[in-house]
Amino acid sequence: MARYFNGKEVELLAPAGTFEIFKAVIESKCDAVYFGGPVLNMRMMRKGYNLSHEEIIEALNIAHSMDKKVYITVNNLFSEEDVEEARAYLSFLDTARPDALIVQDMAVLELIREMGLNLPVHASVMMNVHNLEMIHALKELGVSRVVTSREMDLQTAKLLGARSGMELEYFIHGDMCSVHGANCYFSSQVFGMSSNRGKCMKPCRWDYRIKRDGYVFPAEYPLAVKDMFMYEHLPELIESGITSFKIEGRMRDKDFMVMLSNSYGDAIDRYIDDPLGFDRTQDSKELYNNRKRDFSTAYAFGRPGLSNINRRYEGTGKFYSTGKVFSTPTAERELSAERVTELRARMAEDRRSTLIKPELAVRVNNMEQARLVLEMGVDSLYLPGDVFEPDRPFTKQDIKDLGAVKGHTKLYLGLPRMMNELHFDQYDHLLNGERLPIDGLIITNLGAIRRYRGTGYPMMGDANLNVYNHLSAGLYAGLGLTKLTVSPEMTLEHFASFTSHSDLPLEVVVHGTPALMYMEHDLFENTEVMEPIGEEDNQYVRNEVLVLKTDKGENPVYRDQYGRCHLLFAKELCYLPMLGEMNGLGITSFRIEGATYSIEELRTIIAAYQAAMDGAKPEEELLGGLKPVYAGYTLGSLQFN
């Protein structure tokens, strides 16, 4: 089955959570169905969902007999322990012959190449593809279709599709996320349940209060977005050149999914049959009456602002198929002496015979912090591509001034976490002109590797590349990265196993308040358009910093120069007691995230880590001399097994 409009294919892609649901949905007015198998996908939380090997084979036979397609999700991040299971599973899928796999982890591409398999690959939304260079890079790696970033508007999708020739898939209905794909680490840091490994506990749907400038604002669910609803905008979707229209809902029930698929399929057929006479609103009331949340067109037509935020039904459990909310506000765990002892003992088991003296790196937010880092003789100084307000981005003259006095300190220039075509134009001009006095670039996305590997600047990968196993590390090394930052989501066992398998130099963020959520959604808008409902000072940060408050703590939120929001730890990450054991695992660089500290706070933290790394004092003694700036210290994901 296939649909065409002006010679361009239009595919309606529907989800199925179980084999019973698949059998019903494949009979509906969709062109293709996607589902997960028994392992390695993003919907492993609900017992009884996903298909067995036998059901996959039968589902493929049914679909292909109807001239419809099947895409199988292999779309979570793999730990080292998952790699052998992935080999066996991919071998099975190669014989089963699905029409494509939907993948997140670069390890899948490496395994397909290594094993000589013939499996078409689509890049999952969790790859967060958001620029032309990423699409070109993925095409060169064998990817045949890209699921676009959730924040991509239709005009950008049209441009990227036309310039790249790549098939694009776009979400048109269902549950969305307020955080950029694969850039949410909240669930892993608080629960030990990685949202990038199919175990998200939905902290975006907690009941928060917003505080800023000493006031409390009425924003009960400031991160909880409405469901995507593009039913009335099918003509714009088709005109944009998008190939596949994707419905979200692998956790939804059978009747609901069949209703959605038939409604959208009928509307597409009506438009193809008579575009001039097409009634956008026909049957839309039925969809509205059967909604799980209120509706929005999200980012399809530009940044939606507060109109994208859902308030009705949140917290009631109505919209979950289990009838329960996944989680409730939970405090970040404190650093405990017992857990530190456990971690040190476990890391010592994998201690390498040859130790490399590690370096210390500090990421800053302004010139005053940068000068302090140089004054203290830190090994590496990182200038970020995303600068928190009220500070302003580093200028070319700033870079030159720092380069002139950096001495033995290595100076790295970071790139924005999300790069659009304008950002590439700006960095092209900066990096392809006169030689900058920098020692390398901090790479945040696959497209930037492709674009800048010929500039002569060494490249290291930042944490948001989400490298979780040696296969993806090896692929990135082959593309030109000389160092990688370890995924912030790794639990103890995954961390120890990965570091023992990887040959590439590795860096770990050991102190600070790294971002748990990175989002296009502007939380500051709540404080700009709403009247406050009370007065209350922030507990741990100055009042001008926006915080999200629950009864379990306060998370600071900073906005960068692009208007994007970074939600940080409530507590400070602190690995100071374990530096020796981490070095024994082959970690070659420790990073302090220093952007939010005052000069004196940052000076104290740097001095403690320098003393620990030089062996001047025991780590425990140094930790006792440090006073938390925020709500205490935490081990983040290393708190969990």
VEXDREN-2710 file (C-alpha; in Angstrom, 1 decimal):
% VEXDREN-2710
k/r/px/py/pz
1/MET/0.0/0.0/0.0
2/ALA/1.3/3.5/-0.8
3/ARG/-0.1/6.9/-1.1
4/TYR/1.2/9.7/-3.4
5/PHE/0.5/13.4/-3.8
6/ASN/2.1/15.1/-6.8
7/GLY/4.4/12.1/-7.2
8/LYS/5.7/12.3/-3.6
9/GLU/5.1/9.4/-1.3
10/VAL/2.9/10.1/1.8
11/GLU/3.2/7.4/4.5
12/LEU/1.0/7.1/7.5
13/LEU/3.0/5.3/10.2
14/ALA/1.1/3.9/13.2
15/PRO/2.4/2.3/16.5
16/ALA/1.6/-1.0/18.1
17/GLY/2.5/-2.0/21.6
18/THR/1.5/-5.7/21.5
19/PHE/0.9/-8.3/18.8
20/GLU/-2.9/-8.1/19.4
21/ILE/-2.8/-4.3/18.9
22/PHE/-0.6/-4.8/15.8
23/LYS/-3.2/-7.2/14.2
24/ALA/-5.9/-4.5/14.6
25/VAL/-3.8/-1.5/13.6
26/ILE/-2.4/-3.1/10.5
27/GLU/-6.0/-3.5/9.3
28/SER/-6.6/0.2/9.7
29/LYS/-5.9/3.0/7.2
30/CYS/-2.1/3.2/7.9
31/ASP/0.7/2.4/5.4
32/ALA/3.2/1.1/8.0
33/VAL/3.4/0.0/11.6
34/TYR/6.3/0.3/14.1
35/PHE/6.8/-1.7/17.2
36/GLY/9.5/-3.0/19.6
37/GLY/10.8/-6.5/20.0
38/PRO/11.6/-8.2/23.3
39/VAL/14.8/-6.3/24.0
40/LEU/16.7/-3.0/23.4
41/ASN/13.9/-0.5/22.8
42/MET/12.6/2.6/24.4
43/ARG/9.3/1.1/25.7
44/MET/10.6/-1.6/28.1
45/MET/8.8/-0.3/31.2
46/ARG/5.4/-2.0/30.8
47/LYS/5.1/-5.8/31.3
48/GLY/3.4/-7.7/28.5
49/TYR/4.3/-5.1/25.8
50/ASN/6.5/-5.5/22.8
51/LEU/6.6/-8.5/20.5
52/SER/8.4/-11.8/20.8
53/HIS/10.6/-13.2/18.0
54/GLU/7.8/-15.4/16.8
55/GLU/5.3/-12.6/16.8
56/ILE/7.7/-10.4/14.8
57/ILE/8.0/-13.0/12.1
58/GLU/4.2/-13.4/11.9
59/ALA/3.7/-9.6/12.0
60/LEU/6.0/-9.2/9.0
61/ASN/4.2/-11.9/7.1
62/ILE/0.9/-10.2/7.7
63/ALA/2.0/-6.7/6.8
64/HIS/3.9/-7.7/3.7
65/SER/0.9/-9.8/2.5
66/MET/-1.0/-6.5/2.6
67/ASP/1.7/-4.6/0.9
68/LYS/2.4/-2.6/4.1
69/LYS/5.7/-2.0/5.9
70/VAL/7.0/-2.8/9.4
71/TYR/9.7/-0.8/11.2
72/ILE/11.2/-2.3/14.4
73/THR/12.5/0.0/17.2
74/VAL/16.0/-0.9/18.4
75/ASN/16.2/2.6/19.8
76/ASN/17.8/2.7/23.3
77/LEU/21.4/3.2/24.3
78/PHE/23.4/0.0/24.8
79/SER/25.5/-0.8/27.8
80/GLU/28.5/-3.1/27.3
81/GLU/26.4/-5.9/28.7
82/ASP/23.9/-5.3/26.0
83/VAL/26.3/-5.6/23.1
84/GLU/26.4/-9.4/22.7
85/GLU/22.6/-9.5/23.1
86/ALA/22.4/-6.9/20.3
87/ARG/24.6/-9.0/18.1
88/ALA/22.2/-12.0/18.5
89/TYR/19.1/-9.8/18.1
90/LEU/20.4/-8.1/15.0
91/SER/21.3/-11.4/13.4
92/PHE/17.7/-12.5/14.0
93/LEU/16.3/-9.3/12.5
94/ASP/18.5/-9.7/9.5
95/THR/16.8/-13.0/8.8
96/ALA/13.4/-11.7/9.6
97/ARG/13.8/-8.8/7.1
98/PRO/11.9/-5.9/8.5
99/ASP/11.6/-2.9/6.2
100/ALA/13.8/-0.9/8.6
101/LEU/15.2/-0.5/12.1
102/ILE/14.6/2.7/14.1
103/VAL/17.8/3.3/16.1
104/GLN/19.4/5.8/18.5
105/ASP/22.8/4.3/19.4
106/MET/25.6/4.6/16.9
107/ALA/26.6/1.1/18.0
108/VAL/23.8/-0.3/15.9
109/LEU/25.4/1.2/12.8
110/GLU/28.8/-0.2/13.8
111/LEU/27.4/-3.7/14.4
112/ILE/25.6/-3.8/11.1
113/ARG/28.8/-2.8/9.3
114/GLU/30.9/-5.2/11.4
115/MET/28.5/-8.2/10.9
116/GLY/27.9/-7.5/7.2
117/LEU/24.1/-7.3/7.8
118/ASN/21.5/-6.0/5.3
119/LEU/19.2/-4.0/7.6
120/PRO/17.9/-0.6/6.5
121/VAL/18.3/2.0/9.2
122/HIS/16.2/5.0/10.2
123/ALA/17.6/7.5/12.7
124/SER/15.3/7.8/15.8
125/VAL/14.0/11.0/17.2
126/MET/16.4/10.2/20.0
127/MET/19.3/11.0/17.7
128/ASN/17.9/14.6/17.8
129/VAL/18.7/15.3/14.2
130/HIS/18.4/19.1/13.8
131/ASN/20.7/20.3/11.0
132/LEU/21.8/19.5/7.4
133/GLU/25.3/18.4/8.4
134/MET/23.8/15.7/10.7
135/ILE/21.7/14.4/7.9
136/HIS/24.6/14.3/5.5
137/ALA/26.7/12.5/8.1
138/LEU/24.0/9.9/8.8
139/LYS/23.5/9.3/5.1
140/GLU/27.2/8.6/4.8
141/LEU/26.9/6.1/7.6
142/GLY/24.1/4.2/5.8
143/VAL/20.9/5.8/7.3
144/SER/18.1/6.0/4.8
145/ARG/15.5/8.0/6.8
146/VAL/15.6/10.5/9.6
147/VAL/13.0/11.1/12.3
148/THR/13.4/14.9/12.8
149/SER/13.9/16.6/16.1
150/ARG/10.6/17.3/17.9
151/GLU/11.5/21.0/17.9
152/MET/11.9/21.2/14.1
153/ASP/9.3/23.4/12.3
154/LEU/7.9/22.4/8.9
155/GLN/9.7/25.1/7.0
156/THR/13.1/23.9/8.3
157/ALA/12.1/20.3/7.6
158/LYS/11.2/21.3/4.0
159/LEU/14.5/23.0/3.5
160/LEU/16.6/20.1/5.0
161/GLY/14.7/17.5/3.1
162/ALA/15.1/19.3/-0.2
163/ARG/18.8/20.0/0.3
164/SER/19.7/16.5/1.6
165/GLY/17.4/14.3/-0.5
166/MET/16.8/12.3/2.7
167/GLU/13.5/10.8/3.6
168/LEU/12.1/12.6/6.7
169/GLU/9.7/11.3/9.3
170/TYR/7.7/13.7/11.5
171/PHE/5.6/13.2/14.5
172/ILE/2.0/14.3/13.9
173/HIS/0.0/13.1/16.9
174/GLY/0.6/12.0/20.5
175/ASP/2.7/12.4/23.6
176/MET/5.5/14.8/23.3
177/CYS/8.5/15.8/25.5
178/SER/9.4/19.3/26.6
179/VAL/13.2/18.4/26.5
180/HIS/15.3/18.1/23.4
181/GLY/15.6/14.4/22.3
182/ALA/18.2/12.4/24.3
183/ASN/19.0/15.6/26.4
184/CYS/17.1/14.7/29.5
185/TYR/19.1/13.1/32.3
186/PHE/16.7/13.9/35.2
187/SER/15.3/10.4/35.5
188/SER/18.7/8.7/35.5
189/GLN/20.2/11.0/38.0
190/VAL/17.3/10.9/40.5
191/PHE/15.9/7.3/40.0
192/GLY/18.8/5.5/38.2
193/MET/16.3/5.0/35.4
194/SER/17.7/6.3/32.1
195/SER/15.2/8.0/29.8
196/ASN/17.6/7.2/26.9
197/ARG/17.4/3.5/27.8
198/GLY/13.6/3.3/27.8
199/LYS/13.0/3.8/31.5
200/CYS/11.9/7.4/31.8
201/MET/10.0/8.2/35.1
202/LYS/8.4/11.4/33.7
203/PRO/9.8/14.1/36.0
204/CYS/8.6/16.6/33.3
205/ARG/5.0/15.9/34.5
206/TRP/5.6/16.7/38.2
207/ASP/3.7/19.5/39.9
208/TYR/6.3/22.4/40.3
209/ARG/6.2/26.0/41.4
210/ILE/8.3/28.6/39.7
211/LYS/10.2/31.1/41.7
212/ARG/12.2/34.1/40.6
213/ASP/13.2/37.5/42.0
214/GLY/11.6/36.6/45.3
215/TYR/8.2/35.8/43.9
216/VAL/6.2/32.6/43.3
217/PHE/4.4/32.2/40.0
218/PRO/1.3/30.0/39.3
219/ALA/2.7/27.4/36.9
220/GLU/1.6/24.1/38.2
221/TYR/3.0/21.9/35.4
222/PRO/5.5/24.1/33.6
223/LEU/7.2/21.2/31.8
224/ALA/4.2/19.1/30.9
225/VAL/3.4/19.6/27.2
226/LYS/0.2/19.0/25.3
227/ASP/-0.2/16.2/22.9
228/MET/0.8/16.8/19.3
229/PHE/-2.2/17.3/17.0
230/MET/-1.6/17.9/13.3
231/TYR/-4.9/16.5/11.9
232/GLU/-6.1/19.9/10.7
233/HIS/-2.7/20.7/9.0
234/LEU/-2.2/17.7/6.8
235/PRO/-1.9/19.9/3.7
236/GLU/1.0/21.8/5.2
237/LEU/2.7/18.5/6.2
238/ILE/2.3/17.1/2.7
239/GLU/3.5/20.4/1.1
240/SER/6.7/20.3/3.3
241/GLY/7.8/17.1/1.5
242/ILE/7.8/15.0/4.6
243/THR/7.6/11.3/3.6
244/SER/6.3/9.7/6.8
245/PHE/3.6/11.0/9.2
246/LYS/4.2/9.4/12.5
247/ILE/1.7/8.8/15.3
248/GLU/3.1/8.3/18.8
249/GLY/1.4/5.7/21.0
250/ARG/3.1/2.3/21.6
251/MET/1.7/2.4/25.1
252/ARG/-1.9/3.2/24.0
253/ASP/-4.7/0.7/23.8
254/LYS/-6.0/-1.0/20.7
255/ASP/-9.3/0.9/20.1
256/PHE/-7.6/4.3/20.6
257/MET/-4.8/3.5/18.1
258/VAL/-7.2/2.1/15.5
259/MET/-9.4/5.2/15.8
260/LEU/-6.4/7.5/15.3
261/SER/-5.0/5.6/12.4
262/ASN/-8.4/5.5/10.6
263/SER/-9.1/9.2/11.2
264/TYR/-5.7/10.3/9.9
265/GLY/-5.8/7.8/7.0
266/ASP/-9.2/8.9/5.9
267/ALA/-8.2/12.6/6.1
268/ILE/-5.1/12.0/3.9
269/ASP/-7.2/10.1/1.4
270/ARG/-9.7/12.9/1.3
271/TYR/-7.0/15.5/0.7
272/ILE/-5.3/13.4/-2.1
273/ASP/-8.7/12.9/-3.8
274/ASP/-9.8/16.5/-3.6
275/PRO/-7.2/19.0/-2.2
276/LEU/-9.3/22.1/-3.1
277/GLY/-12.4/20.7/-1.4
278/PHE/-10.6/19.3/1.6
279/ASP/-12.4/20.0/4.9
280/ARG/-9.7/20.3/7.6
281/THR/-12.1/20.0/10.5
282/GLN/-14.1/17.0/9.4
283/ASP/-14.0/14.4/12.2
284/SER/-11.6/16.6/14.3
285/LYS/-14.2/16.9/17.0
286/GLU/-14.1/13.1/17.5
287/LEU/-10.3/13.2/18.0
288/TYR/-10.7/16.1/20.5
289/ASN/-13.4/14.3/22.4
290/ASN/-11.1/11.2/22.7
291/ARG/-8.0/13.1/23.6
292/LYS/-5.7/12.0/26.4
293/ARG/-4.5/15.6/27.0
294/ASP/-5.2/18.9/25.3
295/PHE/-3.8/19.5/21.9
296/SER/-1.1/21.6/20.3
297/THR/0.8/21.9/17.0
298/ALA/4.0/22.1/19.1
299/TYR/6.9/23.5/17.1
300/ALA/5.5/22.8/13.6
301/PHE/4.8/26.5/13.0
302/GLY/7.4/28.1/15.3
303/ARG/8.1/28.2/19.0
304/PRO/4.7/27.7/20.7
305/GLY/5.5/29.2/24.1
306/LEU/3.1/28.6/27.0
307/SER/0.4/27.6/24.6
308/ASN/2.2/24.2/24.4
309/ILE/1.9/23.5/28.1
310/ASN/-0.9/21.2/29.4
311/ARG/-2.6/21.9/32.7
312/ARG/-5.9/20.0/32.6
313/TYR/-5.7/16.3/33.6
314/GLU/-2.0/16.5/34.6
315/GLY/-1.4/14.6/37.8
316/THR/-4.7/12.7/37.6
317/GLY/-3.4/9.6/35.9
318/LYS/-6.1/9.9/33.3
319/PHE/-3.7/10.0/30.4
320/TYR/-1.7/6.9/31.4
321/SER/-2.8/3.6/30.1
322/THR/-2.0/2.1/33.5
323/GLY/-4.2/4.7/35.2
324/LYS/-1.2/5.7/37.3
325/VAL/1.3/8.6/37.2
326/PHE/4.8/7.1/36.7
327/SER/6.5/9.0/39.6
328/THR/6.2/11.8/42.1
329/PRO/8.7/14.5/43.1
330/THR/11.7/12.8/44.5
331/ALA/14.8/14.3/46.1
332/GLU/18.3/13.8/44.5
333/ARG/20.2/11.4/46.7
334/GLU/22.8/12.7/49.1
335/LEU/26.4/11.6/48.7
336/SER/26.9/8.9/51.4
337/ALA/30.1/7.6/52.9
338/GLU/28.9/4.0/52.5
339/ARG/28.2/4.4/48.9
340/VAL/31.6/6.1/48.3
341/THR/33.3/3.1/49.9
342/GLU/31.3/0.7/47.7
343/LEU/32.2/2.7/44.6
344/ARG/35.9/2.9/45.4
345/ALA/36.0/-0.9/46.0
346/ARG/34.2/-1.7/42.8
347/MET/36.4/0.6/40.7
348/ALA/39.5/-0.8/42.3
349/GLU/38.6/-4.3/40.9
350/ASP/39.1/-3.0/37.4
351/ARG/42.2/-0.9/38.2
352/ARG/44.7/-0.8/35.4
353/SER/48.4/-1.6/35.8
354/THR/49.5/1.5/33.9
355/LEU/48.2/4.8/35.3
356/ILE/48.1/8.0/33.3
357/LYS/48.3/11.3/35.2
358/PRO/44.9/12.8/34.6
359/GLU/44.3/16.4/33.6
360/LEU/41.8/18.9/35.1
361/ALA/39.5/20.8/32.9
362/VAL/37.1/23.6/33.9
363/ARG/34.1/24.9/31.9
364/VAL/33.4/28.6/32.6
365/ASN/30.7/31.1/31.7
366/ASN/32.5/34.5/31.6
367/MET/35.9/36.1/31.3
368/GLU/36.4/36.6/35.0
369/GLN/36.1/32.9/35.6
370/ALA/38.3/32.2/32.6
371/ARG/41.1/34.4/33.9
372/LEU/40.8/32.6/37.3
373/VAL/41.3/29.2/35.6
374/LEU/44.4/30.5/33.8
375/GLU/45.7/32.1/37.0
376/MET/45.4/28.7/38.8
377/GLY/47.2/26.8/36.1
378/VAL/44.4/24.4/35.3
379/ASP/45.3/22.0/32.5
380/SER/42.3/22.9/30.2
381/LEU/39.9/25.8/29.9
382/TYR/36.6/25.3/28.2
383/LEU/34.7/28.2/26.7
384/PRO/31.1/27.1/26.1
385/GLY/29.0/27.5/23.0
386/ASP/26.0/28.1/25.3
387/VAL/26.5/30.9/27.8
388/PHE/24.1/31.5/30.7
389/GLU/22.5/34.9/31.0
390/PRO/23.2/37.6/32.1
391/ASP/26.7/36.8/30.8
392/ARG/27.3/37.3/27.1
393/PRO/29.0/34.9/24.6
394/PHE/32.7/34.9/24.3
395/THR/33.9/37.2/21.4
396/LYS/36.7/36.6/19.0
397/GLN/38.7/39.2/20.8
398/ASP/38.0/37.4/24.1
399/ILE/39.4/34.2/22.6
400/LYS/42.5/36.0/21.3
401/ASP/43.1/37.7/24.7
402/LEU/42.9/34.4/26.6
403/GLY/45.1/32.7/24.0
404/ALA/47.8/35.3/24.5
405/VAL/48.1/34.6/28.2
406/LYS/47.1/30.9/28.5
407/GLY/50.6/29.6/29.0
408/HIS/50.5/25.9/29.4
409/THR/46.8/25.7/29.8
410/LYS/45.0/24.3/26.7
411/LEU/42.1/26.4/25.5
412/TYR/39.0/24.7/23.9
413/LEU/36.1/26.4/22.2
414/GLY/32.7/24.8/22.7
415/LEU/30.0/24.7/20.1
416/PRO/26.2/25.2/20.9
417/ARG/24.5/22.1/22.0
418/MET/22.0/22.5/19.2
419/MET/23.3/24.0/15.9
420/ASN/21.0/25.3/13.1
421/GLU/22.2/26.5/9.7
422/LEU/22.8/30.0/11.0
423/HIS/25.1/28.7/13.8
424/PHE/27.1/26.8/11.2
425/ASP/27.5/29.9/9.1
426/GLN/28.7/31.8/12.1
427/TYR/31.2/29.2/13.2
428/ASP/32.4/28.6/9.6
429/HIS/33.4/32.3/9.4
430/LEU/35.1/32.1/12.8
431/LEU/37.0/28.9/12.3
432/ASN/37.9/29.2/8.6
433/GLY/39.4/32.6/8.9
434/GLU/42.6/33.5/10.7
435/ARG/43.9/30.8/13.0
436/LEU/42.5/31.0/16.5
437/PRO/44.8/30.5/19.5
438/ILE/42.8/27.4/20.6
439/ASP/43.8/23.8/21.2
440/GLY/40.6/22.2/20.0
441/LEU/36.9/22.2/19.7
442/ILE/34.3/20.6/22.0
443/ILE/31.8/18.8/19.7
444/THR/28.2/18.6/20.6
445/ASN/26.6/16.9/17.5
446/LEU/27.5/14.6/14.7
447/GLY/27.0/17.3/12.1
448/ALA/29.8/19.4/13.6
449/ILE/32.2/16.6/13.3
450/ARG/31.6/16.3/9.6
451/ARG/31.8/20.1/9.1
452/TYR/34.9/20.8/11.1
453/ARG/37.1/17.7/10.9
454/GLY/39.0/19.4/8.1
455/THR/39.8/22.6/9.9
456/GLY/42.9/21.3/11.7
457/TYR/41.5/21.8/15.2
458/PRO/41.5/18.7/17.3
459/MET/38.0/17.6/18.4
460/MET/36.7/16.2/21.6
461/GLY/33.1/14.9/22.1
462/ASP/30.9/16.5/24.8
463/ALA/28.7/14.6/27.2
464/ASN/25.5/15.0/25.2
465/LEU/26.8/12.7/22.4
466/ASN/25.6/10.0/24.9
467/VAL/28.4/7.6/24.3
468/TYR/27.5/4.5/26.3
469/ASN/29.6/1.7/24.9
470/HIS/32.9/1.0/23.2
471/LEU/31.3/0.5/19.8
472/SER/29.9/4.0/19.5
473/ALA/33.1/5.4/21.0
474/GLY/35.0/3.6/18.3
475/LEU/32.8/5.0/15.6
476/TYR/33.2/8.5/16.8
477/ALA/37.0/8.0/17.0
478/GLY/36.9/6.8/13.4
479/LEU/35.1/10.0/12.5
480/GLY/37.9/12.1/14.0
481/LEU/37.3/12.6/17.8
482/THR/40.4/12.4/19.9
483/LYS/38.6/12.3/23.3
484/LEU/35.1/11.6/24.6
485/THR/33.1/12.7/27.6
486/VAL/31.5/9.7/29.4
487/SER/27.7/9.7/29.3
488/PRO/26.3/11.2/32.5
489/GLU/23.7/8.5/32.8
490/MET/26.1/5.6/33.6
491/THR/25.4/3.7/36.7
492/LEU/28.4/2.1/38.5
493/GLU/28.5/-1.2/36.7
494/HIS/28.0/0.4/33.3
495/PHE/30.7/3.0/34.0
496/ALA/33.3/0.4/35.1
497/SER/32.5/-1.9/32.2
498/PHE/32.6/0.9/29.6
499/THR/35.9/2.4/30.7
500/SER/37.5/-1.0/30.7
501/HIS/36.5/-1.6/27.1
502/SER/37.3/1.8/25.6
503/ASP/40.7/2.7/24.1
504/LEU/39.8/6.3/23.5
505/PRO/40.9/8.9/26.1
506/LEU/37.9/9.6/28.3
507/GLU/36.8/12.6/30.4
508/VAL/34.3/12.5/33.3
509/VAL/32.4/15.5/34.8
510/VAL/33.4/15.2/38.4
511/HIS/32.0/18.4/40.0
512/GLY/29.3/21.0/39.5
513/THR/25.7/21.3/38.4
514/PRO/25.5/19.9/34.8
515/ALA/22.2/20.3/33.0
516/LEU/19.6/17.6/33.7
517/MET/17.3/19.0/31.0
518/TYR/18.0/21.1/27.9
519/MET/15.0/22.5/26.3
520/GLU/13.7/25.0/23.7
521/HIS/10.8/25.7/25.9
522/ASP/11.3/29.0/27.7
523/LEU/10.4/28.7/31.4
524/PHE/11.1/32.4/32.0
525/GLU/8.0/33.3/30.0
526/ASN/5.9/32.2/33.0
527/THR/7.5/34.9/35.1
528/GLU/7.0/37.5/32.3
529/VAL/3.3/37.1/31.6
530/MET/1.9/35.9/34.9
531/GLU/1.2/37.7/38.1
532/PRO/2.9/36.3/41.2
533/ILE/0.9/34.5/43.8
534/GLY/3.3/34.9/46.7
535/GLU/6.7/35.9/47.9
536/GLU/9.5/33.5/48.8
537/ASP/13.3/33.7/48.6
538/ASN/15.3/31.0/46.8
539/GLN/17.0/28.6/49.3
540/TYR/20.4/28.0/47.6
541/VAL/20.9/30.4/44.7
542/ARG/20.4/34.1/44.4
543/ASN/16.9/35.3/43.9
544/GLU/17.4/36.4/40.3
545/VAL/17.9/32.8/39.3
546/LEU/14.7/31.0/38.2
547/VAL/14.1/27.8/40.1
548/LEU/11.6/25.0/39.8
549/LYS/10.4/24.0/43.2
550/THR/8.8/20.8/44.6
551/ASP/8.5/19.7/48.2
552/LYS/11.7/17.8/47.6
553/GLY/14.0/20.6/46.4
554/GLU/14.7/23.4/44.1
555/ASN/16.3/23.0/40.7
556/PRO/17.9/26.2/39.2
557/VAL/17.2/27.0/35.6
558/TYR/19.5/29.2/33.4
559/ARG/18.6/30.6/30.0
560/ASP/21.4/30.9/27.4
561/GLN/21.9/33.4/24.7
562/TYR/19.7/31.5/22.3
563/GLY/16.7/31.5/24.7
564/ARG/17.1/27.8/25.5
565/CYS/16.7/26.7/29.1
566/HIS/19.1/24.5/31.1
567/LEU/17.6/22.9/34.2
568/LEU/20.4/21.9/36.6
569/PHE/21.0/19.7/39.6
570/ALA/19.5/20.8/42.9
571/LYS/22.6/19.4/44.5
572/GLU/26.2/19.5/43.3
573/LEU/27.8/16.5/41.6
574/CYS/30.9/15.6/43.6
575/TYR/33.3/12.8/42.8
576/LEU/36.2/14.2/44.8
577/PRO/36.5/11.1/47.1
578/MET/36.9/8.7/44.1
579/LEU/39.5/10.5/41.8
580/GLY/42.2/7.9/42.5
581/GLU/40.0/5.0/41.6
582/MET/38.6/6.8/38.5
583/ASN/42.2/7.3/37.3
584/GLY/42.8/3.6/37.8
585/LEU/40.0/3.0/35.3
586/GLY/41.9/4.9/32.6
587/ILE/40.0/8.2/32.9
588/THR/42.4/10.8/31.5
589/SER/40.6/14.0/32.3
590/PHE/38.3/15.3/35.1
591/ARG/36.0/18.2/34.4
592/ILE/34.5/20.8/36.7
593/GLU/31.3/22.5/35.5
594/GLY/32.0/25.9/36.8
595/ALA/29.6/28.1/35.0
596/THR/27.3/28.9/38.0
597/TYR/29.9/29.5/40.7
598/SER/31.2/32.8/42.0
599/ILE/34.9/33.5/41.7
600/GLU/35.7/32.5/45.3
601/GLU/33.5/29.4/45.1
602/LEU/35.2/28.3/41.9
603/ARG/38.7/29.0/43.4
604/THR/38.0/26.8/46.4
605/ILE/36.7/23.9/44.3
606/ILE/39.6/24.0/41.8
607/ALA/42.1/24.1/44.6
608/ALA/40.5/21.1/46.3
609/TYR/40.7/19.0/43.1
610/GLN/44.2/20.1/42.2
611/ALA/45.3/19.1/45.7
612/ALA/43.6/15.7/45.4
613/MET/45.1/15.0/42.0
614/ASP/48.6/16.0/43.2
615/GLY/48.3/13.8/46.3
616/ALA/48.8/16.8/48.6
617/LYS/45.9/15.7/50.9
618/PRO/43.6/12.7/51.1
619/GLU/40.4/13.2/49.2
620/GLU/38.3/12.6/52.3
621/GLU/40.1/15.4/54.1
622/LEU/39.6/17.8/51.1
623/LEU/35.9/16.9/50.9
624/GLY/35.5/17.8/54.6
625/GLY/36.9/21.2/53.8
626/LEU/34.5/21.9/51.0
627/LYS/31.2/23.5/51.7
628/PRO/28.4/22.7/49.3
629/VAL/27.2/25.8/47.4
630/TYR/23.8/24.2/46.6
631/ALA/21.6/21.8/48.5
632/GLY/24.4/19.3/49.2
633/TYR/26.5/16.8/47.3
634/THR/25.2/13.9/45.1
635/LEU/26.8/11.1/43.1
636/GLY/24.3/11.4/40.3
637/SER/23.8/8.1/38.4
638/LEU/26.8/6.5/40.2
639/GLN/24.5/6.3/43.2
640/PHE/22.8/3.4/41.4
641/ASN/23.9/-0.1/40.5
END
